[in-house]
């Protein structure tokens, strides 16, 4: 009897040792009994009876997945290449195992389809100017779909927006033309402001008695400070005509005498 008890103890000990399953801190164990979901096991050692029970481990850490480049057409019919990085974690391990066959593959396909559909709702300018908004919209759509799988999409960032070379040249030309247009507008506005200031100064000099003479004296004083200056006096045509009239009148008076 004692001879039989020893092998039995060894057999039981072997069964117990082989039945221990370790679940790490960053994992959850999904235990099945007779093919049916039994419970979700916490980190530590768990007993899984051979034949009648089994366990699948699920990593619940946040994962970063590189979504490959996708070809999409914008709202204004421009072809683009677009790729992204998606960050997700598993909030309900049992759903990730029971509700979807391969959650990694499913998330990848869902993200690709959502990216193509979302790009088609924006124009090229909107995508380039509002990249963060587009990323948020894609993240919201993917997260909504994966909620039933027990998966939460933490973040989604658009990495690159690849534009065809011909379109890049066109955009560069348009940007250059826009810069030139702004420069011309700024220069014209400056000329208008200068003309307004000159007109305002002329009115002030005309309205103030003696202001024009003071301004002339100030100008002469400024010119006299540098001996190398050559001063050219511009005489108005009206003054020349008046002088000519005086000369003619004097000539007639001389003849009459």
C-alpha positions as CSV (number, residue, x, y, z in Angstrom):
1,X,0.0,0.0,0.0
2,X,2.9,2.3,0.8
3,X,4.5,1.4,-2.5
4,X,1.4,2.5,-4.4
5,X,1.0,5.7,-2.5
6,X,4.4,7.0,-3.4
7,X,3.9,7.0,-7.2
8,X,0.5,8.4,-6.7
9,X,2.0,11.3,-4.8
10,X,4.5,11.9,-7.5
11,X,1.8,11.8,-10.2
12,X,-0.3,14.3,-8.3
13,X,2.7,16.6,-7.8
14,X,3.5,16.4,-11.5
15,X,-0.1,17.3,-12.4
16,X,0.0,20.3,-10.1
17,X,3.3,21.5,-11.4
18,X,2.2,21.3,-15.0
19,X,-1.1,22.9,-14.1
20,X,0.5,26.2,-12.9
21,X,0.3,29.1,-15.3
22,X,2.1,32.3,-14.5
23,X,0.4,35.6,-15.6
24,X,2.7,38.6,-15.6
25,X,1.8,42.0,-14.2
26,X,1.2,43.4,-17.7
27,X,-0.9,40.4,-18.8
28,X,-4.4,39.0,-18.2
29,X,-5.2,35.3,-18.5
30,X,-8.4,34.2,-20.2
31,X,-9.4,30.8,-18.8
32,X,-11.7,28.4,-20.6
33,X,-13.3,25.3,-19.1
34,X,-14.6,22.7,-21.5
35,X,-14.3,25.2,-24.3
36,X,-16.4,27.9,-22.6
37,X,-15.2,31.2,-21.1
38,X,-14.7,30.7,-17.3
39,X,-13.0,33.8,-15.9
40,X,-10.2,36.4,-16.4
41,X,-7.2,35.6,-14.3
42,X,-5.2,38.3,-12.5
43,X,-1.3,38.5,-12.4
44,X,0.3,35.7,-10.5
45,X,0.2,31.9,-10.4
46,X,-3.1,30.3,-11.6
47,X,-4.1,26.6,-11.7
48,X,-5.2,25.4,-15.1
49,X,-6.3,21.8,-15.0
50,X,-5.1,19.7,-17.9
51,X,-7.6,18.6,-20.6
52,X,-10.7,20.4,-19.1
53,X,-9.2,23.9,-18.9
54,X,-7.0,26.1,-21.0
55,X,-5.7,29.7,-20.9
56,X,-4.9,32.5,-23.3
57,X,-2.7,35.4,-22.2
58,X,-3.4,38.9,-23.4
59,X,-0.9,41.7,-23.2
60,X,-2.6,44.9,-21.9
61,X,0.3,47.3,-22.4
62,X,-0.1,50.3,-24.8
63,X,1.1,49.3,-28.2
64,X,2.3,51.5,-31.1
65,X,1.4,50.3,-34.5
66,X,2.8,51.8,-37.7
67,X,-0.1,52.0,-40.3
68,X,1.5,51.6,-43.7
69,X,1.1,54.2,-46.4
70,X,-2.4,54.4,-48.0
71,X,-3.4,56.0,-51.3
72,X,-6.4,58.2,-50.9
73,X,-8.2,60.9,-52.9
74,X,-9.2,64.2,-51.3
75,X,-12.5,66.0,-51.6
76,X,-11.0,68.1,-54.4
77,X,-9.9,65.0,-56.3
78,X,-6.1,65.1,-55.5
79,X,-4.3,61.8,-54.9
80,X,-2.3,61.6,-51.7
81,X,-0.2,59.1,-49.8
82,X,-0.8,59.0,-46.1
83,X,0.5,57.0,-43.2
84,X,0.1,57.1,-39.4
85,X,1.0,55.7,-36.0
86,X,-1.8,54.3,-33.8
87,X,-1.5,53.8,-30.1
88,X,-4.0,51.4,-28.4
89,X,-4.4,49.3,-25.3
90,X,-6.7,46.5,-24.2
91,X,-9.2,47.5,-21.5
92,X,-11.2,44.2,-21.5
93,X,-9.0,41.2,-22.2
94,X,-12.0,38.8,-22.5
95,X,-13.6,40.8,-25.2
96,X,-10.4,41.1,-27.2
97,X,-10.2,37.3,-27.3
98,X,-13.9,36.4,-27.6
99,X,-15.2,39.2,-29.9
100,X,-12.5,39.4,-32.6
101,X,-10.3,36.7,-34.0
102,X,-7.1,38.7,-34.4
103,X,-7.4,42.1,-32.8
104,X,-4.0,43.4,-34.1
105,X,-4.9,42.6,-37.7
106,X,-8.4,44.0,-37.3
107,X,-7.2,47.3,-35.9
108,X,-4.7,47.6,-38.8
109,X,-7.4,47.1,-41.4
110,X,-9.9,49.3,-39.7
111,X,-7.4,52.2,-39.4
112,X,-6.5,51.9,-43.1
113,X,-10.1,52.0,-44.2
114,X,-10.9,54.9,-41.9
115,X,-7.9,56.9,-43.0
116,X,-8.9,56.6,-46.7
117,X,-12.6,57.5,-46.0
118,X,-11.7,60.5,-43.8
119,X,-9.2,61.9,-46.3
120,X,-12.0,61.9,-48.9
121,X,-14.0,64.3,-46.7
122,X,-11.4,67.1,-46.7
123,X,-9.7,69.2,-49.4
124,X,-5.9,69.2,-49.7
125,X,-5.6,72.6,-48.0
126,X,-7.8,71.5,-45.1
127,X,-5.7,68.4,-44.5
128,X,-2.4,70.4,-44.6
129,X,-3.7,73.2,-42.3
130,X,-5.7,71.0,-39.9
131,X,-3.6,67.8,-39.6
132,X,-4.4,67.5,-35.9
133,X,-8.1,67.8,-36.5
134,X,-8.0,65.1,-39.2
135,X,-6.0,62.8,-36.9
136,X,-8.5,63.3,-34.1
137,X,-11.4,62.5,-36.4
138,X,-9.7,59.3,-37.5
139,X,-8.9,58.3,-33.9
140,X,-12.5,58.9,-32.8
141,X,-13.9,56.7,-35.6
142,X,-11.5,53.9,-34.9
143,X,-12.0,54.0,-31.2
144,X,-15.7,53.9,-31.6
145,X,-15.5,50.7,-33.7
146,X,-13.0,49.0,-31.4
147,X,-14.9,49.7,-28.2
148,X,-16.9,46.5,-28.6
149,X,-13.7,44.6,-28.9
150,X,-12.5,45.8,-25.5
151,X,-9.8,48.0,-27.1
152,X,-9.2,51.7,-26.5
153,X,-7.4,53.8,-29.1
154,X,-5.3,56.2,-27.1
155,X,-3.9,58.3,-29.9
156,X,-3.5,58.4,-33.6
157,X,-0.9,60.7,-35.4
158,X,-0.6,61.3,-39.1
159,X,3.1,60.9,-39.9
160,X,3.5,61.9,-43.5
161,X,1.3,63.4,-46.2
162,X,2.9,62.5,-49.5
163,X,2.0,64.9,-52.4
164,X,2.8,64.1,-56.0
165,X,5.9,65.9,-57.3
166,X,4.0,67.8,-60.0
167,X,1.5,69.1,-57.5
168,X,4.3,70.1,-55.2
169,X,5.7,72.4,-57.9
170,X,2.3,73.9,-58.5
171,X,1.8,74.5,-54.8
172,X,5.2,76.2,-54.6
173,X,4.4,78.5,-57.5
174,X,1.0,79.4,-56.0
175,X,2.7,80.2,-52.7
176,X,5.3,82.4,-54.4
177,X,2.6,84.2,-56.3
178,X,0.7,84.8,-53.1
179,X,3.8,86.2,-51.4
180,X,4.4,88.6,-54.4
181,X,0.8,89.7,-54.3
182,X,1.1,90.5,-50.6
183,X,4.3,92.4,-51.2
184,X,2.7,94.5,-53.9
185,X,-0.3,95.2,-51.7
186,X,1.9,96.3,-48.8
187,X,3.9,98.6,-51.0
188,X,0.8,100.1,-52.4
189,X,-0.6,100.7,-48.9
190,X,2.7,102.3,-48.0
191,X,2.5,104.7,-50.9
192,X,-1.1,105.6,-50.0
193,X,-0.1,106.4,-46.5
194,X,2.8,108.4,-47.6
195,X,0.6,110.4,-50.0
196,X,-1.9,111.1,-47.3
197,X,0.9,112.3,-45.0
198,X,2.3,114.6,-47.7
199,X,-1.2,116.0,-48.4
200,X,-1.8,116.6,-44.7
201,X,1.5,118.4,-44.3
202,X,0.8,120.6,-47.4
203,X,-2.6,121.6,-45.9
204,X,-1.0,122.4,-42.6
205,X,1.7,124.5,-44.2
206,X,-0.9,126.3,-46.3
207,X,-3.2,127.1,-43.4
208,X,-0.5,128.3,-41.0
209,X,0.8,131.9,-41.9
210,X,4.5,131.9,-42.4
211,X,4.9,128.1,-42.0
212,X,6.1,127.7,-45.6
213,X,8.8,130.3,-45.1
214,X,9.9,128.7,-41.9
215,X,10.1,125.3,-43.7
216,X,12.1,126.9,-46.5
217,X,14.6,128.4,-44.0
218,X,14.9,125.1,-42.2
219,X,15.7,123.4,-45.5
220,X,18.3,125.9,-46.4
221,X,19.9,125.5,-42.9
222,X,20.0,121.7,-43.4
223,X,21.7,122.1,-46.8
224,X,24.3,124.6,-45.6
225,X,25.6,122.2,-43.0
226,X,27.4,120.2,-45.8
227,X,29.5,122.2,-48.2
228,X,29.7,119.4,-50.7
229,X,26.0,119.7,-51.6
230,X,24.9,121.3,-54.8
231,X,21.7,123.1,-54.5
232,X,19.4,123.5,-57.5
233,X,16.6,126.0,-57.0
234,X,13.3,125.1,-58.8
235,X,11.4,128.3,-59.8
236,X,7.7,127.8,-60.4
237,X,6.4,128.5,-63.9
238,X,3.9,130.9,-62.5
239,X,6.7,133.0,-61.1
240,X,8.5,133.1,-64.4
241,X,5.4,134.2,-66.2
242,X,4.8,137.0,-63.6
243,X,8.4,138.1,-64.1
244,X,7.9,138.1,-67.8
245,X,4.8,140.2,-67.4
246,X,6.7,142.8,-65.4
247,X,9.4,143.0,-67.9
248,X,7.0,143.5,-70.8
249,X,5.2,146.2,-68.8
250,X,8.4,148.0,-68.1
251,X,9.4,147.8,-71.8
252,X,6.1,149.4,-72.9
253,X,6.5,152.2,-70.3
254,X,9.9,152.9,-71.6
255,X,8.6,153.2,-75.2
256,X,5.8,155.5,-74.2
257,X,8.3,157.9,-72.7
